[in-house]
Structures are given as structure tokens and as C-alpha cells.
Amino acid sequence: MTQQLQDEFDSSVENAEAWMKAIQERLRINDNTKGPRSALEARLRETEKIRALEPEGSLKMDLVLVKADAALRSIDEDKKHEVLSKLKDIKALWEETAIYITHCHSRIEWVWLHWSEYLKAQDEFYSWIHNMRVTLEPDIELQLGLKEKQWQLSHAQVLQNDVLNQSVLLERLLEEAASLFSRIGDPSVDEDAQKKMRVEYEGIRQEAQNRVKLLETITKEHEQYSANVNQFQSWLNGVTERLNCCIGGATKSSAEDKLKALKEIAKDIRSGGKKWKHLENQCAEVIQNTSPLGAARLKDELEELRKALEKLKLLSSEEEERLLKIQQSESAYESQARQLEADIQKLRKDLQRLENDLDPGEGEKTEEEFVTLWRKCNATRAALAAEESKIERLKAQLKELLRFSQDVQLHAESVVSAIHQYQSVRGKTSKMSTDTETQLRRLFQDPVRSFEQWKPSIQMLLETPEPELAHIEAALAESSQFKEKLMTLQLKKDVLNKVLGEENAESLLQEVAEASKEREILHKKLLQSKSKLQNLTLQHKNFDAGFAPLQKKLSAIQAKLDLEKEPRPDLLGKKTQLQRLQMIQDDLAELAVHMEEVEKLVQSNTTHRHEMNQLSSDFQALKRSLEMMIQQSEDHVQKHWAYNDKLSDLQQWISVTREKIDSYHDADGEQNTEGRLEDLERWLAEFPDKEIQLHLVEAHGQLVMENSSPEETAHVQAELDQLKESWKSLKDMATGLLKKWQLNRPVADKKKKRAFVDSRWMSRPAFRLFDVDPSHKQEKTGERQSTSSHLKLLYDFEEWLRGENTKLTKILAGTPCSTEEIKAHQSKLEELQSRVPDGQRLFEDLLHLHPVIGNSEELEDLRYRWMLYKSKLRESLSSPSAGSLEEPERFRKKRSGGMCSYLHRVCRAALPLQLLLLFLLLLAFLLPLAEETHSCTLANNFARSFKLMLRYEGPPPT
């Protein structure tokens, strides 16, 4: 029985080992990315089929474990070591096979995705080339005018900028083609295909530039013509204005001065004819590049300028003839003008004297003073009637002056001013007389009119159901005052007869008597209402004592709320404002409690009920307004917080990036430049995301400025402007540095290639350089030393990795038998894990030096071994160390208790395995449901080890 179990175990191990070697052989055949796309797809399908066989390998391993467990229970102690050794070897082989399956499939899948993305970008580029060729192929159309030509030039410049902007996409596309060609070697992405794309792009760019240059020439020619036309028009307007000054009557120049000016104008007009001839010649050149309708407009415009020039010439000659006639009448005009001015001055003195006599004085006047002033106004009106004949004489003298051709504007203004002064004095006298009479009538009739106005308000007060006591007492006081005024007016009968006349005085006295009777009746009614109100006041005293503080407190809260409506200057002010609004909300809640207490006192009084309802309505309105303000304030604070956070993050990133780029400016030497160039390209790849973040910061800033004070708005705008400037300078600095290094990079690469004459790279086309110029021997020696140091770093890392892997193999080969040995085993694994970050940093340094080291195949092999070591170490730490290698003592302690004991052990060993298989089957059914948005980027673990990777969000390609 023991030999049979041993044979079964050996057979299962041999079957599993043969299956694994067959799988590895198939993987070695398909582990290649070179060749056409169809071959790559075939390899990808083959690796998928191999991945589908992985569960079969797991079952074979499970069978080996079961057979090993059965054999270990029945064989002797001296043969157990052999079984355990075979079990360990087959485990290691299975682990290596599983990792090889995953990584081989991931590598081929990543190259396939890279190729697909490149083809998509290439199709978009050729589509853009076709569209631009269709746009630029037609000839330039003739335009109507200058504005249309400028629009046409602007459109061509936009197309040119679009073409220039596509250069970045072209360079990126060419880089991807070169990278893809190094991996697949397909002719569709070789140098000829790259040169073809560049040649087509250069043709489009040259066509766009030629179109822009031609349109710029046409537009500048038209702009120059338009400027000359405007200059000629300005000159024409200036000459016309000078001629109008000579022709118009508003000028103070003499006839001789005007004649001299006209001769100069005639000379300028003759020179203007030459200017017009030059414009005519220039117009003929502009018309060649203008549409027929635009050419007709240019000709019409030029003809209008010619007609205007001819009109100026005619007006100048006519004005010269007219000025000769004006000189003859100037002497007669001067004498009559002097006489007119003398008469005007005399009249003004007389009017000023009469006006000074009418000064009413300051302050309130008595009735006697009003009577005296009224009599003085009547005397002044009589004197002004005598001065009217002088005004008519001045008008006649002005008419005599109008017969002359000289400008009489000043004399006419003097006459008009004198007439206005006369009319002003007469109007002032009439107005003062009327005002004085009105004041006297008002003084006499004011008590009666005031009483008539006061009477309806008192009647309404008496008709009010519940009038206020203060209003009644005030009405009684006013009634007493009216009694005194009416009695005083009845005693002034003689004064009324003198001022108003007997009939008007008698009528007024009758009205006063009737008003006195009505006042007595109203006074009695007011006394009765006062007594009633005093009784009601005592009843409502308690309500007033409680209602007034509520109104004051509500008004105080309203005042506080009004103070908080102003926008705050900064975030701290907005937070403080929010806290104050919350405090006001607490005060409003406290006020609601007091209102409920006072409301109990107004159950039986309708007036107080109305007041309390009004107060409640004001309270509810204030509460709604406060809630809206709190919500708005919270929104403003949240927006300001978001703006500050995003602004701080972007500023910090710009600062760190600027320091990194500044440090690159000091980098010298080929080694330093090549390593830092990849870092700089990696930094530049983050620019588009950060530019989107910049637009988000601007949007948040606009939201903040909409809800902030002018000072904070200016501050936020200044921050945004400074951020834009920093972003622009950083982008320019990085782009300039990248271009500088890219220009120097081909020379550096050529020098490095000459240094690598090792037999391992001599077979590659890029390094077949035997004919080295002797003049470069010293330079090659220094480069060889630098390259040797980099190769030494690569070999040192390989030695370190080999040593760490050996240590891990020795640790895993041990079989701990006690708790102390298990702890020691775990501590050794943790010690290896602690050195993984240092190894990762060394490996990243090797990636930065990849352009210098050159051999990508060795680096890929080293990357694969490094990932395999980390995966093995991670799984050793996560799984129990004992596993299937449990202590031998456990087998010694177990007793073979016959058939029952044997069945018990078989069931105990088989049940966990069956449960595990059932769980894996269930998980396989659930995976498609859980991974609806399956991503090849997440499934492709091997792709994460590459520095440059295309992102593909979608279903698997096959």
C-alpha cells in the first residue's frame, strides 16, 4: 500500500511537471512582439488560450498535494524528506509558470493596445490633412472693402495658427511611431512612413503661410490707401473750417485779416489738387485686389472728394469779393455803435437805482411792514412805465446797425441785456407787489383756512372707534389756539377795510364768526371723547407694557440683519458674518417665546389682535429673510473655501515645478541632461491636467468675486492675474528648456554610440561605427568612462538582486518546526521586505539612465526578474509559513486507528479542498457581473511596469 501511494505521488508530479514545461514552451514560442499586426493578434489569442488552461494546472497541483498528503502519512520518516523536496520543487515550478503566463499575455496585450491607439491618432491626423487641403485649395476671393479684407486675413491667420498647433500632435505621433517601430519592427511605422507624414504636414503649413503673406500685402495696401483718404479728408475738413471761420460772422478779425487768410486758403486748395491726383493713382492699384462693387464704391468716394475740393475753391473766391464790400461800411458802423453803448449804460444805471429801492430786507415782517412795502412797489411801477420810451429808442438804434454787414452780435446782446434788466426789474416789482398783497390776504385768512383744514381731521378723529388719548389732548390744545386767533382777527376790522376793501373784509368777518361757533361744538365733543379714552387706557395698560418691548426687540433684530447685508471683504469676514447671523437666529427664537406669552393677553380685543397679527407677520418675514441670508452666507463661505484650496494646490505645484526646472538649468554633461530630459517630459505631461485646474480656479474665483466686496474682488482678481502670469512663465521656461535639450540630444546620442564598441552591441545597426575620427579620441575616452560607470551601476543592481533572491530561496527552503522558528522565519522575510524600497530607488535610477545604457532587452529582463522577486516575497509574507509544510511531529502524534481513523483523515483533508473549489467556481460566475466596466489597464499588471503606457478604457480587444 505504501509503495502504491508513493508511485501515485511520483506519477502526479511527473504529469504536472510535463504539463508545466509544455506550457512554458508554448509561451516561449509566442513571447515576441515583432512582426505584422495579424501575427501579434494571433499571439495574443494564443496567450489567452494558455491563460484559460491555468485552472487545469491548479487542479494538477491540487492533485499533487492530495497525493503528497496521503504518501506522507504512510511512508517512513527517512523517505518523507524526498517527498517534501519534490513537493517544494513542483510548487516553485508552478509558481514560475503562473507568473510567466500572466506576464507574457500582459506584454503582448500592451503592445497591441499601443498599436491600436497609434492607428487611431494617425487616422485623425490624415483626416485633418485632407480637411485643411480642401480649405486652402481654392483661390483667394476678392473682397468688398477694408473690413472684409481684414476679416479674410484674420481667418487665414486662424488657419495658420491651427496648422502650427498641429506640429505638437505630429511630433507626438512621430515619437509614438518610433517607439512602436522599436517594439514591432513593422514597415507601416518605419522612418519612410514618418517622413511621409512630416512632408504632407510641411506642404499644408507652407500653403497656409503663403496665403497669409499675400493677404497681409493686400490688406496693408488697402489700409495705406484708407489712411491717405482719411488724411486728405482731415485736411479738407481743416481747410473748410478755416474758410467757414472767414465766412462766418462770429469772428472778430478785420476785413484785411480775412483777405490774407483767404489767399492762404486758396494756395492750400491748389496743393490739395496734387494730393487728389496721388490718391487717384493709388486707388487704381487698390481696385485690382477689390471686388467690382467695392471698386465702384472707391471711385464714388474719390469723386466726392474732388467735388468737395471744387466747392471749396468756389466759396473762397466768392468770399474774397464779399470782404471788399464790407470794408467800405465799417467806419459808419463804428460811430453809431458808440452812441448805442452810451445810451445803454445810462439806462442800466437808472434801472439799478430803482431795483435797489425795492430791497424787502431780511427776517419776518409785521402787517404794517407789509403795507409799507406794498405802497413802495406801486410807486416803482409808475417810474418803470416812464422808462419804457428809452427801450423803444434803443431798439430803433439797433435796427439802424443791422443795415451794415458788420457783426452786431455784441451790440444786440447789450440791447437784449438792457431789455432783460428792465423786464427783470418790472417783473420783480410786479411779483413783489403781488406777493405782498398775497401775504396780507394769507395773514388775514390763514386762521379761517387752518380751521377749515383742521375740522375734517377732528371729525374723523371723533368718528374713530378707539382714538388715542394723545391725539384727543393734542386736538383740545389746537382748539384753544384757534379760539385765540379767531378772537384777535375780529378785533382788526379797520385794518381789513384798508387792505382788502369793505366787501372782502365783511365777508371774511362772517366766516370768522361761523368758524368760532363750529369750534365750540367740536371742543365739547373732544372733552367727552377724552373722558372715555382715559377709562380705556387703564384697561390696556398691561398689553402695552408687554407689546412695546417686543416691537423694540424685533426692530433691533431687523437693524442687525440690515447691517449684515453688506458683502464682506474676505473669507474671515464671511465666516464671522455667518456666526453673527446664527446668533441673530437664536435671538429670533427667543423672541418667538415672548410673543406667545403676550398673545394670551389679546384674546378679547380686536385692535390689539390686529397689532399682534401685524407683529407676527413682520416676525415671519424677518425669519424667512434671515434663513435665506444664512443659506447664502454658507454658500459664499463654501465657495470661498473651495477657491482657496484649489488656488493653494495649484500655486504649490507651480512652485515645486519651478524649483525643479530651475535645478535643471544648472545641469551640465550628457549624462545629466539625458536623465533629466525624461524627468522634464514627465513633468510636461502633467501640464494639460493642471491647465484644466487653472480654468477651474478661475471659475471659482469668478463665483467668489460675484459675492464679495470691491476690495476682495480686486484682491481675488490680482491673485488670478498673478497665477496666470506664473503659469505662463513656467510653461515658457519648461518649453524653452525642453527645446534646448532636444536640439542637443542628437549630438549627445551620436557621441555615446561611438563609445559602445562592445561585442554585445556591435551587431546592432545603431552601433556599427568602426571608422572613428582620431580627433575625437580624448572625447571618446571621457564618454567611455561615464558609460562604464552607468554599466557598473546596472551590474551592481543585478548582483544585489541575485543575492536577495538567493536569500529568499534559502528562507523558503527551511521547514520551521516550532513557534520560535516560525517567528525567526517571519522576521527574515520582513527584513528582506524592508530593503525593497531601496532596491526600487536603484531600479528607478536605472530607468532614468536608460538612454545612456542603451540595451533595452537587458533592462526589460532585469525589470521582469525584479517584479518576480517582489511578487514572490509579497506572497511569502501574506501566506502562512507552515502551509502544507507543517511540523513532522504532527504526523508522529497521529495514530493509525484502523479504517475509521483512515476515513476520518480522508474526509478532513478532502472537505476543505472541495469547499475551496466550490468557492472558486462561484467566484468565476460572479466576476462578469462585477466587472461591467472592465479595463485592460487594470487587468494588465505587466503594463504597470512600463514608464510610457497608453490608457485604454474599454472591453478587452479579443
Secondary structure, 3 states (H helix, E strand, C coil): CHHHHHHHHHHHHHHHHHHHHHHHHHHHHHCCCCCCHHHHHHHHHHHHHHHHCHHHHHHHHHHHHHHHHHHHHHCCHHHHHHHHHHHHHHHHHHHHHHHHHHHHHHHHHHHHHHHHHHHHHHHHHHHHHHHHHHHHCCCCCCECCHHHHHHHHHHHHHHHHHHHHHHHHHHHHHHHHHHHHHHHCCHHHCHHHHHHHHHHHHHHHHHHHHHHHHHHHHHHHHHHHHHHHHHHHHHHHHHHHHHHHHHCCCCCCCHHHHHHHHHHHHHHHHHHHHHHHHHHHHHHHHHCCECHHHHHHHHHHHHHHHHHHHHHHHHHHHHHHHHHHHHHCHHHHHHHHHHHHHHHHHHHHHHHHHHHHCCCCCCCCCHHHHHHHHHHHHHHHHHHHHCHHHHHHHHHHHHHHCCCCCCCHHHHHHHHHHHHHHHHHHHHHHHHHHHHHHHHHHHHHHHHHHHHHHHHHHHHHHHCCCCCHHHHHHHHHHHHHHHHHHHHHHCCHHHHHHHHCHHHHHHHHHHHHHHHHHHHHHHHHHHHHHHHHHHHHHHCHHHHHHHHHHHHHHHHHHHHHHHCCCCCCCHHHHHHHHHHHHHHHHHHHHHHHHHHHHHHHHCCCHHHHHHHHHHHHHHHHHHHHHHHHHHHHHHHHHHHHHHHHHHHHHHHHHHHHHHHHHHHHCCCCHHHHHHHHHHHHHHHCCHHHHHHHHHHHHHHHHHHHHCCCHHHHHHHHHHHHHHHHHHHHHHHHHHHHHHHHHHHHHHHHHHHHHHCCCCCCCCCHHHCCCCCCHHHHHHHHHHHHHHHHHHHHHHHHHHHHHHHHHHHHHHHHCCCCCHHHHHHHHHHHHHHHHCHHHHHHHHHHHHHCHHHHCCHHHHHHHHHHHHHHHHHHHHHHHCCCCCCCCCHHHHHHCCCCHHHHHHHHHHHHHHHHHHHHHHHHHHHHHHHHHCCCCCHHHHCCHHHHCCCCCCCCCCCCC
